[in-house]
Amino acid sequence: MIGKRHVVAIASVLSFAAFAAHAAEPAARLKPASCSTPVYTTDWKDEELQGTVRLAVLVDADGSVKQAKVVESSGHRALDKASLRASYTCKFGTAAGTAAKEGDGVPGWSTVQYKWITD
């Protein structure tokens, strides 16, 4: 009997590094992001693709991701692309925990990791 394989894509924020617009300003701090889970296709299940994708994301003042790039590839282009697409759904918060208003936050870079595993 063949057992069912479950696939999990886990998103985690690895580090927070926000850069101030001017050197005299303190760096903004970000709260962890909430990110959607990417879709793992049937084709990938058949190929048993697994791996970890590490992304650098540029977080805008409102907590949304404005740019993303692969820093460390999973070794599978399909997983890397799916992780990039999913990273744009991440929403970061400000350290103060208050609702972001226009101009409140400072854009900065952070790192998001997607770990694609089968069990």
C-alpha positions as a Markdown table, in Angstrom:
| # | Residue | x | y | z |
|---|---|---|---|---|
| 1 | Met | 0.0 | 0.0 | 0.0 |
| 2 | Ile | 1.3 | 3.5 | -0.9 |
| 3 | Gly | 0.9 | 6.1 | 1.8 |
| 4 | Lys | -0.2 | 9.6 | 1.1 |
| 5 | Arg | 2.5 | 12.3 | 1.1 |
| 6 | His | 1.8 | 15.6 | 2.7 |
| 7 | Val | 3.6 | 18.6 | 1.5 |
| 8 | Val | 4.3 | 21.6 | 3.7 |
| 9 | Ala | 5.7 | 25.0 | 2.7 |
| 10 | Ile | 6.7 | 26.9 | 5.9 |
| 11 | Ala | 7.3 | 30.6 | 5.8 |
| 12 | Ser | 9.4 | 32.2 | 8.4 |
| 13 | Val | 10.9 | 35.6 | 8.9 |
| 14 | Leu | 14.6 | 35.1 | 9.7 |
| 15 | Ser | 15.8 | 38.6 | 10.5 |
| 16 | Phe | 14.7 | 42.2 | 10.5 |
| 17 | Ala | 16.9 | 44.9 | 9.2 |
| 18 | Ala | 15.3 | 48.2 | 8.3 |
| 19 | Phe | 17.4 | 51.1 | 7.1 |
| 20 | Ala | 16.6 | 54.7 | 7.9 |
| 21 | Ala | 16.2 | 57.2 | 5.1 |
| 22 | His | 18.9 | 59.4 | 6.7 |
| 23 | Ala | 21.9 | 58.3 | 8.7 |
| 24 | Ala | 20.8 | 60.5 | 11.6 |
| 25 | Glu | 17.4 | 58.7 | 12.0 |
| 26 | Pro | 17.1 | 55.5 | 14.0 |
| 27 | Ala | 16.4 | 52.3 | 12.1 |
| 28 | Ala | 12.8 | 51.2 | 12.2 |
| 29 | Arg | 11.9 | 47.9 | 13.7 |
| 30 | Leu | 9.5 | 45.4 | 12.1 |
| 31 | Lys | 7.2 | 42.9 | 13.8 |
| 32 | Pro | 7.1 | 39.4 | 12.3 |
| 33 | Ala | 5.2 | 39.0 | 9.0 |
| 34 | Ser | 2.2 | 37.1 | 8.2 |
| 35 | Cys | 2.7 | 35.3 | 4.8 |
| 36 | Ser | 0.4 | 33.1 | 2.8 |
| 37 | Thr | 1.4 | 29.5 | 2.1 |
| 38 | Pro | 2.4 | 28.9 | -1.5 |
| 39 | Val | 0.6 | 26.2 | -3.6 |
| 40 | Tyr | 2.5 | 22.9 | -4.1 |
| 41 | Thr | 1.5 | 21.5 | -7.4 |
| 42 | Thr | 0.8 | 17.8 | -8.2 |
| 43 | Asp | 3.8 | 17.8 | -10.6 |
| 44 | Trp | 6.1 | 18.9 | -7.8 |
| 45 | Lys | 4.6 | 16.1 | -5.6 |
| 46 | Asp | 5.4 | 13.5 | -8.3 |
| 47 | Glu | 8.9 | 14.8 | -8.5 |
| 48 | Glu | 9.2 | 15.0 | -4.7 |
| 49 | Leu | 10.7 | 18.5 | -4.9 |
| 50 | Gln | 12.0 | 19.8 | -1.6 |
| 51 | Gly | 14.3 | 22.6 | -0.5 |
| 52 | Thr | 14.7 | 25.9 | 1.3 |
| 53 | Val | 14.4 | 29.2 | -0.4 |
| 54 | Arg | 15.8 | 32.3 | 1.4 |
| 55 | Leu | 14.6 | 35.7 | 0.1 |
| 56 | Ala | 15.5 | 39.3 | 0.8 |
| 57 | Val | 12.4 | 41.4 | 0.8 |
| 58 | Leu | 12.1 | 45.2 | 0.8 |
| 59 | Val | 9.4 | 46.2 | 3.2 |
| 60 | Asp | 7.6 | 49.5 | 2.5 |
| 61 | Ala | 6.5 | 51.9 | 5.3 |
| 62 | Asp | 3.0 | 50.4 | 5.3 |
| 63 | Gly | 4.4 | 46.9 | 5.9 |
| 64 | Ser | 3.9 | 45.5 | 2.4 |
| 65 | Val | 6.6 | 43.8 | 0.4 |
| 66 | Lys | 7.6 | 46.0 | -2.5 |
| 67 | Gln | 10.5 | 44.0 | -3.9 |
| 68 | Ala | 11.9 | 40.4 | -3.4 |
| 69 | Lys | 14.9 | 38.5 | -4.6 |
| 70 | Val | 16.3 | 35.1 | -4.0 |
| 71 | Val | 19.3 | 35.1 | -1.8 |
| 72 | Glu | 19.6 | 31.3 | -1.5 |
| 73 | Ser | 18.0 | 28.9 | -4.0 |
| 74 | Ser | 16.3 | 25.7 | -3.2 |
| 75 | Gly | 17.9 | 24.2 | -6.3 |
| 76 | His | 14.5 | 24.0 | -8.0 |
| 77 | Arg | 13.5 | 27.0 | -10.1 |
| 78 | Ala | 9.8 | 26.2 | -9.6 |
| 79 | Leu | 10.0 | 26.3 | -5.8 |
| 80 | Asp | 12.1 | 29.5 | -6.0 |
| 81 | Lys | 9.5 | 31.2 | -8.2 |
| 82 | Ala | 6.6 | 30.1 | -6.0 |
| 83 | Ser | 8.3 | 31.4 | -2.9 |
| 84 | Leu | 9.0 | 34.8 | -4.6 |
| 85 | Arg | 5.3 | 35.1 | -5.6 |
| 86 | Ala | 4.2 | 34.2 | -2.0 |
| 87 | Ser | 6.6 | 36.7 | -0.5 |
| 88 | Tyr | 4.6 | 39.5 | -2.0 |
| 89 | Thr | 1.6 | 38.5 | 0.2 |
| 90 | Cys | 3.6 | 39.0 | 3.4 |
| 91 | Lys | 2.5 | 41.8 | 5.7 |
| 92 | Phe | 4.9 | 43.2 | 8.3 |
| 93 | Gly | 3.9 | 45.3 | 11.3 |
| 94 | Thr | 5.7 | 48.1 | 13.1 |
| 95 | Ala | 7.4 | 47.6 | 16.4 |
| 96 | Ala | 5.1 | 49.9 | 18.2 |
| 97 | Gly | 2.2 | 47.6 | 17.4 |
| 98 | Thr | 0.1 | 50.6 | 16.2 |
| 99 | Ala | -1.7 | 50.7 | 12.9 |
| 100 | Ala | 0.6 | 52.1 | 10.2 |
| 101 | Lys | -0.3 | 55.5 | 8.9 |
| 102 | Glu | 1.2 | 57.0 | 5.8 |
| 103 | Gly | 4.7 | 58.2 | 6.6 |
| 104 | Asp | 4.9 | 56.3 | 9.9 |
| 105 | Gly | 7.3 | 53.6 | 8.9 |
| 106 | Val | 10.6 | 53.5 | 7.2 |
| 107 | Pro | 11.3 | 51.1 | 4.3 |
| 108 | Gly | 13.8 | 48.4 | 5.0 |
| 109 | Trp | 15.1 | 45.0 | 4.1 |
| 110 | Ser | 14.2 | 41.8 | 5.8 |
| 111 | Thr | 14.7 | 38.1 | 5.2 |
| 112 | Val | 12.0 | 35.5 | 4.6 |
| 113 | Gln | 12.5 | 31.8 | 4.3 |
| 114 | Tyr | 10.3 | 29.2 | 2.7 |
| 115 | Lys | 11.0 | 25.6 | 3.6 |
| 116 | Trp | 9.4 | 23.1 | 1.3 |
| 117 | Ile | 9.3 | 19.6 | 2.9 |
| 118 | Thr | 7.4 | 16.4 | 2.3 |
| 119 | Asp | 6.4 | 14.0 | 5.1 |
